[in-house]
Amino acid sequence: MTPMNVAVFGAGYVGLVSAAGLAAIGHNVVCVDIDREKIGSLNNGQIPFFEPGLSELVTQCIADLRLTFTDSLPDAVAHGDVLIIGVGTPPLSSGAADTSQVLAAAHAIGVNLQRFATVVVKSTVPVGTSIQVVHAVQAGIEQSGSRVQFAVASNPEFLKEGDAVRDFMQPDRIVVGASDERAITMLTQLYEPLCTHENALMVMNEQSSELCKYASNAMLATRISFMNEMAKLSDAVGADISQITRVMAADARIGSKYLNAGAGFGGSCFPKDLRAIVAMGNELGCDLDVIRSVIAVNDSQQEVVISKARQLVGSLKGKRCAVWGLSFKPETDDIREAPAVALIHALLAEGATVCAHDPLVKWLPMYSSLPPEIFTITDSPNEATFESDVLFLMTEWSDYAAIDPLKLANEMREANVVDGRNLWRSVDFSQTSVNYVGIGRHSNEIFKEVEQLKKLVS
């Protein structure tokens, strides 16, 4: 493989993981961001967010002189033969993705471009953005008075928070959307070390490439909401969603991924991308009823969790609630649209007090002004549950798996557990005073009744 000169625009989650990954496979990478303080920290090996393995990867690539960081757009453009845009696309009030940062980066590239380069859109963007990027780059070139040529390609990222480094280094697929053969050739060379299996590189037109990222996330989110619907039915008929999931996962046509019922999905991708799909449909006159339902089911899961607590303790007013897990999923400190954050808001609105714990999240800015007797984040799970009335498990961190039911029963004022991730089992609490409920599963009271019936029958 011949090392290529690459510039990555944006030192956020997508940009930083992509920059480090490309440097790790041998390319010479400059990552540019307008945040000068962030750039200074990155050049010292300090990562602005937690992602397993990323800090070590960045440090190694800096030491190997394959990765540098700058706040100079002209320097970054001058460096790169491949110019990757990985900036944010936050939602607008309509739900549509805001592509202003993408187009601003494209225009800046055009202004500073001095030789042929391939401009790559890695940010998650609505269909048609690649065409807008072409116009933005061309406008920048015309502004500078240059006549330089360029190509544009769509190259969506498929990174899971908490597993992003492995996803980049061992991709299921690499998607390239381009109509310019020069762009296809350059990206084929760029990703050659990662194309370790047949059909790893999938080439298509720009529109298909842009839509496939949204379609992939929508399918995964649909599986989660579908299982939460089945969990509601399981609750109603006395079935156990965990057993149902086992049966479904054994079907090779279905598989085991994204089948866990629980408190719902969150994060920076699924909620935002689903709303963006609906917004695209609205603009085009397409009624996307399934996607709307996926969003509605997910939004309802907060009430599902709280209603289970009400079944145990009645009114939540004046109750001391412990919340284990604040990030939207394990192995990340990302709280964007985390179900736990929405739950805390609802609990406080009902007059409860909240004591929370998370292995990584130590601060919630939206609640930082509240007095500690109303809301606080503790250093240990046990401190959070001490003298509490209800424990909500909201993130399935491995730290919480080895629970001691007897110790928990002795520490809590009222021993009630709402397992929003089905991390534990009813049987774990059957010999204690703890009232346990999961999502779509038997409570331990039902488990005790079943055991008594078994004894009577025998």
Secondary structure, DSSP 8 states (H G I E B T S, - for coil): ----EEEEE--SHHHHHHHHHHHHTT-EEEEE-S-HHHHHHHHTT--SS--TTHHHHHHHHHHTT-EEEES-HHHHHHH-SEEEE-----B-TTS-B--HHHHHHHHHHHHH--S-EEEEE-S---TTHHHHHHHHHHHHHHHHT----EEEEE------TTSHHHHHHS-S-EEEE-S-HHHHHHHHHHTGGG--STT-EEEE-HHHHHHHHHHHHHHHHHHHHHHHHHHHHHHHHT--HHHHHHHHHTSTTT-STT---SS---SSSHHHHHHHHHHHHHHHT---HHHHHHHHHHHHHHHHHHHHHHHHHS--TT-EEEEE--SSSTT----TT-HHHHHHHHHHHTT-EEEEE-SS----GGGTTS-TTTEEE-SSHHHHHTT-SEEEE-S--GGGTS--HHHHHHH-SS-EEEETT--S-GGGGTTSS-EEE-SSS--HHHHHHHHHHHHHH-
